[in-house]
Amino acid sequence: MSEWTLDGVPAEAMALWCAALGDDNAIHLDPAAAEALGFGPRTVNPGPTNLAYLLNMAMEAAPGRQVRSVEAALLGNVLAGDTVVARGTWTDGLCDAELVVVPDRAVLKARIDMTDGRERDDGKGFCHQRP
């Protein structure tokens, strides 16, 4: 099993992620907006940022490999100040991963297919992108 931890998700980074993603939802930037919508007084981390945490874990656990595909399901929210742990179990090049808010609330689950750069032969004389 692989793990990657971020102690205290920084609210300041959310603004950078929002700019990169073109996401202007106020819940990511303004604690009052997050609270008005029932999230409490802390800003909400953008979903793609949470996925990036899982990808960090997978890439650190499998150096030299590349991400081929990701299937993900968002299950909850990460708030500014939360500690998150990305963890995964590996079978061949597949990682079944989850992001949890400490102590153990799953907020994202994903299957990450990693490749060593060589395509798989499907037996019909050509390679495919998805298993």
Backbone as CSV, one residue per row, in Angstrom:
resi,resn,N_x,N_y,N_z,CA_x,CA_y,CA_z,C_x,C_y,C_z
1,MET,0.847,-1.180,0.000,0.000,0.000,0.000,0.891,1.240,0.000
2,SER,0.514,2.217,-0.787,1.228,3.482,-0.862,0.419,4.554,-0.146
3,GLU,1.118,5.516,0.443,0.434,6.642,1.093,1.145,7.951,0.793
4,TRP,0.357,9.011,0.736,0.848,10.370,0.542,-0.027,11.249,1.422
5,THR,0.591,12.087,2.269,-0.168,12.891,3.236,0.086,14.371,3.019
6,LEU,-0.968,15.161,3.183,-0.863,16.615,3.208,-1.491,17.082,4.510
7,ASP,-0.659,17.604,5.396,-1.138,18.117,6.684,-1.626,19.547,6.499
8,GLY,-2.913,19.743,6.629,-3.484,21.090,6.557,-3.556,21.633,5.138
9,VAL,-4.603,21.294,4.416,-4.796,21.794,3.049,-4.815,23.324,3.107
10,PRO,-3.917,23.982,2.358,-3.809,25.441,2.444,-4.884,26.180,1.646
11,ALA,-5.596,27.063,2.310,-6.618,27.871,1.636,-5.994,28.741,0.549
12,GLU,-4.773,29.203,0.776,-4.111,30.089,-0.196,-3.922,29.398,-1.546
13,ALA,-3.655,28.099,-1.524,-3.428,27.366,-2.773,-4.713,27.226,-3.582
14,MET,-5.852,27.304,-2.919,-7.122,27.152,-3.631,-7.296,28.240,-4.685
15,ALA,-6.844,29.456,-4.386,-6.948,30.544,-5.362,-6.105,30.249,-6.597
16,LEU,-4.930,29.666,-6.412,-4.077,29.309,-7.545,-4.722,28.218,-8.394
17,TRP,-5.273,27.217,-7.713,-5.958,26.151,-8.440,-7.160,26.700,-9.200
18,CYS,-7.932,27.570,-8.579,-9.106,28.146,-9.243,-8.709,28.921,-10.492
19,ALA,-7.618,29.681,-10.402,-7.142,30.427,-11.567,-6.733,29.467,-12.680
20,ALA,-6.017,28.402,-12.333,-5.571,27.430,-13.334,-6.745,26.681,-13.962
21,LEU,-7.765,26.405,-13.157,-8.917,25.639,-13.629,-10.003,26.497,-14.273
22,GLY,-9.903,27.818,-14.107,-10.966,28.695,-14.595,-12.239,28.542,-13.778
23,ASP,-12.075,28.235,-12.502,-13.205,27.981,-11.596,-13.411,29.211,-10.709
24,ASP,-14.516,29.901,-10.906,-14.759,31.121,-10.123,-15.804,30.919,-9.020
25,ASN,-16.055,29.674,-8.644,-17.027,29.394,-7.587,-16.515,29.961,-6.261
26,ALA,-17.291,30.808,-5.656,-16.877,31.520,-4.441,-16.607,30.596,-3.251
27,ILE,-17.157,29.381,-3.238,-16.919,28.483,-2.097,-15.445,28.105,-1.971
28,HIS,-14.680,28.252,-3.057,-13.259,27.926,-3.029,-12.408,29.086,-2.528
29,LEU,-12.985,30.289,-2.489,-12.192,31.484,-2.205,-12.673,32.293,-1.012
30,ASP,-13.947,32.199,-0.690,-14.542,33.063,0.332,-15.209,32.218,1.418
31,PRO,-14.644,32.232,2.638,-15.240,31.438,3.715,-16.715,31.774,3.969
32,ALA,-17.095,33.028,3.794,-18.493,33.412,4.015,-19.405,32.751,2.983
33,ALA,-18.952,32.656,1.742,-19.743,31.996,0.695,-19.874,30.501,0.994
34,ALA,-18.777,29.890,1.452,-18.822,28.465,1.806,-19.794,28.233,2.963
35,GLU,-19.746,29.109,3.940,-20.628,28.961,5.104,-22.094,29.167,4.712
36,ALA,-22.340,30.139,3.840,-23.713,30.418,3.410,-24.336,29.217,2.693
37,LEU,-23.501,28.380,2.099,-24.008,27.212,1.380,-23.907,25.922,2.199
38,GLY,-23.614,26.070,3.496,-23.659,24.919,4.383,-22.368,24.143,4.563
39,PHE,-21.261,24.664,4.077,-19.981,23.977,4.216,-19.248,24.335,5.505
40,GLY,-19.763,25.281,6.256,-19.062,25.764,7.434,-18.159,26.930,7.057
41,PRO,-17.370,27.423,7.999,-16.615,28.656,7.785,-15.268,28.480,7.081
42,ARG,-15.055,27.350,6.392,-13.788,27.137,5.687,-14.059,26.916,4.205
43,THR,-13.142,27.380,3.382,-13.299,27.226,1.939,-13.173,25.757,1.537
44,VAL,-13.749,25.445,0.372,-13.821,24.077,-0.142,-12.759,23.897,-1.236
45,ASN,-11.958,22.869,-1.089,-10.919,22.572,-2.076,-11.573,22.143,-3.394
46,PRO,-11.098,22.651,-4.549,-11.657,22.211,-5.822,-11.444,20.708,-6.027
47,GLY,-12.432,20.029,-6.581,-12.359,18.583,-6.809,-11.126,18.131,-7.583
48,PRO,-10.752,18.820,-8.687,-9.557,18.392,-9.415,-8.278,18.459,-8.565
49,THR,-8.257,19.345,-7.599,-7.102,19.423,-6.701,-7.017,18.147,-5.878
50,ASN,-8.152,17.665,-5.405,-8.170,16.427,-4.634,-7.677,15.260,-5.485
51,LEU,-8.070,15.230,-6.748,-7.593,14.188,-7.642,-6.079,14.294,-7.826
52,ALA,-5.566,15.502,-7.877,-4.117,15.696,-8.013,-3.367,15.072,-6.838
53,TYR,-3.948,15.103,-5.641,-3.304,14.464,-4.492,-3.155,12.961,-4.725
54,LEU,-4.200,12.329,-5.278,-4.112,10.899,-5.576,-3.062,10.629,-6.651
55,LEU,-2.998,11.488,-7.646,-2.002,11.311,-8.697,-0.589,11.487,-8.149
56,ASN,-0.399,12.421,-7.213,0.913,12.571,-6.565,1.328,11.260,-5.914
57,MET,0.408,10.661,-5.164,0.698,9.405,-4.477,1.086,8.329,-5.480
58,ALA,0.302,8.193,-6.543,0.553,7.139,-7.525,1.890,7.343,-8.227
59,MET,2.201,8.570,-8.597,3.448,8.821,-9.318,4.671,8.665,-8.411
60,GLU,4.536,9.009,-7.137,5.646,8.790,-6.205,5.844,7.301,-5.940
61,ALA,4.760,6.528,-5.920,4.856,5.098,-5.647,5.376,4.319,-6.860
62,ALA,5.217,4.865,-8.052,5.626,4.170,-9.275,6.479,5.084,-10.145
63,PRO,7.680,5.427,-9.668,8.525,6.330,-10.449,8.849,5.724,-11.819
64,GLY,8.875,6.580,-12.811,9.166,6.130,-14.162,7.937,5.685,-14.937
65,ARG,6.819,5.544,-14.262,5.587,5.162,-14.951,4.769,6.421,-15.230
66,GLN,3.833,6.302,-16.155,2.975,7.418,-16.535,1.525,7.028,-16.340
67,VAL,0.693,8.034,-16.110,-0.738,7.784,-15.970,-1.327,7.552,-17.353
68,ARG,-2.010,6.414,-17.506,-2.678,6.085,-18.769,-4.128,6.552,-18.721
69,SER,-4.817,6.253,-17.618,-6.221,6.653,-17.488,-6.593,6.718,-16.010
70,VAL,-7.649,7.466,-15.744,-8.161,7.614,-14.382,-9.682,7.545,-14.440
71,GLU,-10.251,6.743,-13.569,-11.699,6.731,-13.365,-11.906,7.125,-11.915
72,ALA,-12.689,8.170,-11.671,-12.795,8.704,-10.312,-14.240,9.021,-9.945
73,ALA,-14.504,8.947,-8.651,-15.808,9.314,-8.102,-15.588,10.224,-6.897
74,LEU,-16.139,11.424,-6.970,-16.077,12.359,-5.847,-17.167,11.984,-4.854
75,LEU,-16.785,11.806,-3.592,-17.719,11.347,-2.567,-17.974,12.377,-1.469
76,GLY,-17.159,13.416,-1.404,-17.283,14.392,-0.337,-16.353,15.560,-0.597
77,ASN,-16.210,16.399,0.406,-15.425,17.626,0.259,-14.218,17.644,1.183
78,VAL,-13.200,18.361,0.722,-12.025,18.662,1.529,-12.074,20.156,1.803
79,LEU,-11.923,20.521,3.068,-11.977,21.933,3.460,-10.599,22.440,3.843
80,ALA,-10.424,23.745,3.744,-9.165,24.364,4.144,-8.812,23.925,5.563
81,GLY,-7.573,23.512,5.745,-7.104,23.085,7.057,-7.209,21.588,7.299
82,ASP,-7.994,20.871,6.484,-8.105,19.420,6.646,-6.765,18.743,6.358
83,THR,-6.496,17.660,7.055,-5.377,16.790,6.714,-5.938,15.662,5.866
84,VAL,-5.280,15.407,4.729,-5.735,14.361,3.828,-4.638,13.325,3.633
85,VAL,-5.085,12.098,3.408,-4.170,10.999,3.109,-4.652,10.342,1.828
86,ALA,-3.750,10.259,0.860,-4.006,9.515,-0.367,-3.360,8.158,-0.184
87,ARG,-4.137,7.107,-0.443,-3.569,5.769,-0.295,-4.094,4.875,-1.401
88,GLY,-3.303,3.864,-1.702,-3.701,2.988,-2.786,-3.116,1.607,-2.659
89,THR,-3.804,0.661,-3.258,-3.299,-0.695,-3.366,-3.061,-0.979,-4.839
90,TRP,-2.026,-1.752,-5.098,-1.565,-1.965,-6.463,-1.760,-3.403,-6.909
91,THR,-2.214,-3.561,-8.147,-2.254,-4.843,-8.833,-1.720,-4.583,-10.228
92,ASP,-0.537,-5.145,-10.511,0.157,-4.852,-11.771,0.293,-3.340,-11.883
93,GLY,-0.185,-2.735,-12.959,-0.073,-1.291,-13.126,-1.305,-0.526,-12.704
94,LEU,-2.261,-1.200,-12.045,-3.491,-0.539,-11.607,-3.421,-0.201,-10.130
95,CYS,-3.812,1.012,-9.816,-3.875,1.440,-8.420,-5.324,1.763,-8.080
96,ASP,-5.874,1.058,-7.100,-7.174,1.411,-6.542,-6.882,2.350,-5.387
97,ALA,-7.267,3.608,-5.549,-6.850,4.661,-4.635,-8.045,5.336,-3.985
98,GLU,-7.762,5.919,-2.823,-8.779,6.743,-2.175,-8.095,7.884,-1.450
99,LEU,-8.823,8.989,-1.378,-8.390,10.141,-0.604,-9.304,10.227,0.601
100,VAL,-8.697,10.284,1.783,-9.491,10.385,2.999,-9.103,11.641,3.754
101,VAL,-10.111,12.238,4.382,-9.874,13.308,5.336,-9.674,12.615,6.674
102,VAL,-8.577,12.936,7.333,-8.250,12.307,8.614,-9.336,12.638,9.618
103,PRO,-9.863,11.626,10.373,-9.224,10.338,10.590,-9.521,9.307,9.505
104,ASP,-10.706,9.245,8.906,-10.932,8.197,7.917,-12.239,8.395,7.153
105,ARG,-12.451,9.604,6.614,-13.663,9.875,5.836,-13.276,9.952,4.359
106,ALA,-13.657,8.946,3.582,-13.321,8.906,2.159,-14.064,10.012,1.419
107,VAL,-13.320,10.782,0.623,-13.921,11.856,-0.163,-13.722,11.671,-1.663
108,LEU,-12.874,10.708,-2.034,-12.602,10.460,-3.440,-12.062,9.048,-3.595
109,LYS,-12.590,8.338,-4.580,-12.064,7.012,-4.925,-11.743,7.026,-6.405
110,ALA,-10.660,6.342,-6.754,-10.245,6.332,-8.155,-9.511,5.048,-8.488
111,ARG,-9.570,4.685,-9.747,-8.718,3.631,-10.292,-7.773,4.327,-11.263
112,ILE,-6.483,4.179,-10.994,-5.456,4.836,-11.795,-4.676,3.753,-12.527
113,ASP,-4.680,3.832,-13.845,-3.945,2.887,-14.676,-2.618,3.542,-15.038
114,MET,-1.541,2.912,-14.608,-0.198,3.434,-14.867,0.472,2.563,-15.929
115,THR,1.275,3.175,-16.787,1.984,2.445,-17.831,3.469,2.754,-17.757
116,ASP,4.261,1.836,-18.256,5.702,2.076,-18.320,6.079,2.728,-19.642
117,GLY,5.090,3.164,-20.416,5.340,3.833,-21.683,5.147,2.932,-22.885
118,ARG,5.065,1.626,-22.670,4.828,0.690,-23.765,3.347,0.384,-23.820
119,GLU,2.793,0.427,-24.991,1.375,0.124,-25.159,1.149,-1.377,-25.071
120,ARG,-0.007,-1.772,-24.646,-0.376,-3.178,-24.579,-0.895,-3.636,-25.946
121,ASP,-0.483,-4.802,-26.368,-0.974,-5.387,-27.610,-2.290,-6.089,-27.310
122,ASP,-3.332,-5.743,-28.060,-4.642,-6.342,-27.797,-4.842,-7.663,-28.525
123,GLY,-3.795,-8.187,-29.205,-3.896,-9.456,-29.906,-4.434,-9.320,-31.319
124,LYS,-4.807,-8.132,-31.730,-5.325,-7.899,-33.082,-4.357,-7.091,-33.921
125,GLY,-3.118,-6.957,-33.421,-2.110,-6.267,-34.211,-2.016,-4.771,-33.955
126,PHE,-2.780,-4.268,-33.006,-2.630,-2.868,-32.657,-2.820,-2.700,-31.160
127,CYS,-2.477,-1.543,-30.689,-2.522,-1.278,-29.241,-3.731,-0.438,-28.916
128,HIS,-4.169,-0.512,-27.691,-5.316,0.263,-27.251,-4.938,1.101,-26.045
129,GLN,-5.733,2.126,-25.769,-5.464,3.027,-24.652,-6.028,2.526,-23.344
130,ARG,-7.117,1.801,-23.372,-7.774,1.361,-22.139,-7.756,-0.155,-22.078
131,PRO,-7.545,-0.701,-20.870,-7.546,-2.150,-20.735,-8.925,-2.751,-20.953
